Amino acid sequence: MAIDSKATQDFVPIKEIRDGIIILNDGSLRGILIASSINFALKSEDEQQAVISQFQNFLNSLEFSIQITVQSRELDIRPYVALLEQQFGKATDDLMKIQIREYIEFIKSFVESSNIMTKNFFIVVPYSPPVLQKATSSSLAGLLGKRRTNLKDDTSFEEALSQLEQRMSIVEQGLIRGGVRVIQLGTEEVIELFYKLFNPGEQEKPIKLNSLESIVKSQ
């Protein structure tokens, strides 16, 4: 019996990714921001209430929907181990080499036994351009007819992109007031993010979000 198999692309409603912006098959746009975490438990009670209040005000001020996604993954220490291996190769002192090698083995065994998880926080900001409705002889049929997004040329895309960027700026400023730093993902980072989402068992290539590193370094 023949099995009707479909490629993964058939189930992903993404038409293309341009300048870090996701263009869906229906013509709507999505921008993805990666957000830093805050040490909420270490703050005083007044500070915690201030953070909660600010976040509530931020959500109430939005005139459009957003999606907040938390990604939990097992900590990938391979980039760090690779860095240590480079230092091991550069070391000229035998004692230093022994210490680096022992430290590498300690890190590997500790992570494997402790099952350490890392979390990434993403905010998806949507924008759907105005739609065109196909004209029909029946007014009722016209109201219920299939609608399609008007995003045919570069001018339409730039206009839609401008609206999306305004929304992303509103989200960014709102989160910054609450002590959360955010950075927009670029094209390569968006592609890598979706690749990891659809290939959760893939371990050949370690994920490396440059925007996340920028957030950590800026704190």
N, C-alpha and C positions, 0 to 999 in steps of 0.2 A: 504494500500500500504506500503510495507516494505521500510524503509529508510536506505540507506547504510551509516552508521555513521563510522567515523574514529577517532582514538585516536589522541590527539595533537602530540604525538611522530611521527606520520606518516607524519606530515608537517614540522618537525624540522630535518634538515639534519645533526644532530649531532650523531656520533657513540658512542663517550665516551669523558670524560674529565679526563685527566691524568696529575697530577702535575701542575694543573692550565692551561694546554694546551688543547684546543678544537681540537678533531680529527673528521673531517667531514666524511660523508659516502663515499666520493670519495677519502679519504686518505689524503687530504690536511690538514694543521694545521693552527690554529689561536691562537694568543696570545693577551690578552687584558691588556692594561695599563690604569690606571686611572690617570688623570692629575689635577693639581691644577689650580686655576684661578689666574689672576694678576689684580691689581687695575690700569687698563689701563687709565681710565678717570682721575685719580689723578696724573698721571705722566706729566712731562713737555712735550712740543712739541718735543724737541730733543729726549727725552727718548722714546716717542711714535714712532717716526720715526725709532729709533734704534731697537725697538721691531719688528716693521713691516718688516724692512730690514732683521733682523736676521731670522724671520719666513720665508720670501721669500727664503733666502739662504738655509734654512733647507729643504724646499719643493723641490727646484731645485736640491739639492744634492742627493735626494733619487733615487735609481735605481729600486725601486719596489713601488707598490701601497699601500696605507694605507687608512683606513676609520676612520673618526673622527665623533663621535656620541655625541650629547648633549641630556641629559635626564633631562627633567623638571618635577618635581613632587611637589605636595603639601607638605609643611614642616610637617614632622612627629615629634611631640613634645613628644610622649609617653615615649621614653627613658629618656628624660630630666625630665618629670613629675615624672617618677618612681624614679629617683634619688632624687628629692625633697621630695617625699613621704618617702624615707628611712631616710632622714635628719629629717623629721617631727617626725618619730618614735623614733629617737635617742635623740631628744631635750627634755630637762628636765625642761626648763623654760617655763612657760605658755605664757608669752608675745612672746617669740620666736616662739612657736607653732602657735600662732594667726597670726604672721607676715608671716610665711611660708605658712600657709593655704591661706591667702589673696593673697599672691604672686602667688600661684598655680592657683587660680581662675582667677587672672588677666592675666596670661600667656595664659590660655585656651581661655578666651573670646577675647583676643587681636588677637590670631592666627586665630580663627574662623571668626572674623569680617574683618580681613585684607587680608585673602586668600594669605598668604605668600608662595612663591614658592622657592624651592631649585634646584640647577642645578648641575649635575655631568657630567664630561667630560671624554669620553673614546676614546682610540685610538686602533683600531683593526689592528694587524700586521699579514699578511698572509704569508704562504709558501707552495708551492706545490712541492713535491718531483718529481724526474724524472719519466716519465711514460713509461710503457711497451705497445707496440702495438702488438696486436695479428696478427701473420703471416697468410697470405692468399695466394692462388694461383695467384690472380690478384694483380698486383702492384697498380692499381688504387683503388681497394677495400681495399688494405692495408693502403693506405694513408687516406682513408675516414672511415676506420674501427673504431670501438669503442676503446677508449683508457682507460686504467686503471692505477691508481697510484701504484707504486711498494712500498708498505709499509706493508710487510707481517710479519716481525719479529722484535724483540727488537733492533737488530742492525740497521735495516733500520729506526726505529723510533728515535733512538739516533742520527743518522746522520742527519735526518731531523730536530730534535729538536735543534741540534747544529747550523744549518743554521738559524733557526727561532730566536734563542737567539741572534745571531749576528745581525740580522735585528732589533730586539727589542733594543739592545744596541745602534745601530746607531740612532734610533728614540729617545731614552732616552737622549743621549748626545746632539743631536740637539735641543731638547726642553729645556734642562737645560741651554744651552747657551743663550736661549731667556728668561730665568727667570722662566720657568715653571718646576715644580717638578712632577715627574711621578713615579709610583710604579706598579708593575705587580700584577694582581689579582690572588689569590690562588684558589684552587679547590672549596672550600666552597663558596667563594665570587662569582665565576663565576656561580655556580649553583643557588645561591640566586639571582643574577642579571637576569638570564634568567627566573627564576620563576616569578620575579616581572614584567618582560617584557610581559609574556604571561598571567599574572593574575593582570592586572592593578588595579582592584577593590578590591584586597585582602588587608585587613587591620588587619587581626588577628595577623600577625607577622610583627613587624617593621623591615625594612631593616637596616642592620648595617654593612657597609663596613669598615672592620678594616684597609684596606689600605688607605682609605680616611681619617680616623682618624689619621693615621700615618703622612700623608702629612700635615694636619692641625697643629698637635703638633710640627712638625719639622720647621714650619715657624716662 
